[in-house]
């Protein structure tokens, strides 16, 4: 293997985790400051309900982004591209924007940013998996996992489409708190579904080498 390629493979995990840790630490600080300074959250009423649902969505989203990247660098090796180092910054900027716009008055653009982060995270994961599949070191995982097709992303495409549509509608309408409640509930369900999928693939990759060792002993 070329020395530069080997060095890139070896350094990639620490670089991505370090950059993402810094971005998420800043995002969490802004997140907490926004909660503390948002008096409407503690005033009761429908605005408070919507605000706390946004708080839940933001926290779940930040955790999911962290888990997706950590699981990738722990489970796989791949030859990185420039996009692998830039995408965390794009996601971080959109996270900062979402945190700043948390509140019932900016739900429309907030949902559009949520849809954009969801789409970018899915794209980032797809690009990593596509490159990881080409690395023989990851055969333990990909030999039993068929290559993804566009049909495998129908759920993600649907979620992004629904979130984007909700964002546009909420941006246009002056008062649509019931619709906003439904939209936030769907966002929470979508994030929970992503957590479930991520956990399933994580457990599959952790169990695969063990199964391999057992079969070789027999």
N, C-alpha and C positions, 0 to 999 in steps of 0.2 A: 504494500500500500504506500502511496506517496506520503512523504513526511508531513507535508502541509495538510493533507486530508486527515491523516491520523491525529495531528494536533488539533484540528478543527473539531473532530469527533470527540476528543478527550476534554476539550475546554468548553464545548457547547453547554453541557448541563449546568456548570457553575455560573456561566455568564447569564443564561436565561433566568435561573433561579435568583441570582443576585439582583438583576435588573427588575424582575417582577416583584421581588420582595420590597425593594425601595418604592416602586410605584404603588403597591398595595398598602404599604405603611402610610404613605402620604394620603392615599384615598381614605383609609380608615380614620386618620386624624381629621380630615375635612368632613367625613361622614358624621363623626361624633360631634364636632363643632356645630354642624348644621342641625342635628337633633336638639342639642342644648339651646340653640338660639331660635328655634321654631316654636314660638309660644302657642301657636294654634294646636300643636300636638297634645297639649295638656289642658286645652280649653273645653274639650268634649265636643259632641256634635259630629255631623257627617264629614266635615273637613278633617277632623282628627282621625276618624276611621280611615279615610283615604290616605292621609299622611302616614299613619302607622303601617298601612299595607305597602306603601312605597318604601318605607324603612325596611320591611321584611324582604321585598323584592331586591333592593339594593344589596343587602347583606348576603342573601342567597346567591346573587349574581357574582359578587366578589369572591365568595368561597368557591363557586363553581369554576371560575376562571383559574383560580389558584390550583384546584384539584386537577383540572385538565392538563395544565402545564407540568405540574409535579409528576403526575402519573406518566406523562409522555417521556420525560427525561429519566425517570427511574426505570421504566420498562424497556425502552428502545434506544438504539443508537442509529444515527443517520448523518449523512453529510449535509451540514446546514447550508441554507441559502441566506441572502441578505434579508429576505422577508421575515425569517425566523427571529431576527434580532430587532426588526422595526415594528412588527405587529403589536408586541406588548406596549409600546409607546402610544400607538394609535388607540388601543383599548383603554389605556390609562387616561388619555385626554378625554375620551368619551365618558369614562366613569366620573371624572371631575365635573364635566358638564352636567351629567345627570344629578350628581349630588347638589350642585349649585341650584338646579332648577326644581328640586324637590318641593312640592307644595301643590295645592289644588288649582292654582292659577296658571300653571305651566304644564299641565298634564299632557297636552297635545305634543309639543316638542320633546317632552320627557319620554313619551312612548316611542317616538321616532328614533331617539338615541338608543333606547333599549333594543329596538328591532335591529339597529345598525350593529350594536355590540354582539347581539345574538348571531347575526349573519357573519360578522368578522371572526368570531370565536369558532364557528362551525367551519369556515374556510381555513382558518389556521390549523385546526385539528386535521382536516382533510389533507392539507399539504404535507403535514408532518407524517401522517400515516402513509401517504403515497411514497414519500422518500424512504421511510423506514422499511417498507415492503421490499425495496431494492437492496437492502443490506442483509447479507446472509446470516448475520448474528441474530436476526429477529425471526428466523424460520420457525422457531419453537412456537411462535404465536400465529404467524400468517399462514402456515401450512394447513391449518384447520379453519381459517377465516377467509372466505372468498373475497375477491376484489370488489370494492363498492361500485355501485352504479348510481345513476341519478335517482332511481327509485328508492334507494336507501336514504335519500335526503328529502323525501316527500314531506315527512313530518316537520323537519326543520324549515323547509320552504313554506309550509303552511303556517307555522308559528310566526315566521318573519312577516308573511303577508298579512296575517290577522293583526299583529302588533302595529304594523305600519298603517293599516286601514283604521284601526282604533285611534292611532295618533292623529291622523288627518281629520277624522270625525270630531274628536275632542278639541282639536285646534279650531275648527270652524264653529262648533256649537258653543254658546255662552255658558249654559248650565246643563250638564249631562252627568250628574253625580252617580246616578244609578248605572249608567253605561260605564263610567269610570270604575265603579266597584266590580262590575262583571269583568272588565278588561284586566284589572289588577289580579282578580282571582284566577283568570286564565294564565296570566304571567307566572303566578306562583305554581300552578299546576305544571306548566311547561318546564320551569326550572327544576321542579321535583322529578319530572320525567327524565331530564338530562342527568340529574344526580344518579338516578337508578341505572341508566345506561352506562355511565362512567364507572360505577361500581361493578357492574356486570363484566365489563371488559377488563377492569383491573383484576378482579378475582380470577378471570380466565387466564390472564398472562402470568399471575403469580402461581397458579396451580399447574400450568403447563410444564415447566421444568421438572416439578416434582413427579408428575405422571411419567415424564420421559425417563427419569432416573429409575423409577419403579419397574417400568417395562424392560429397561436394559438389564436390571438385576435378574429378572425372570428369564 
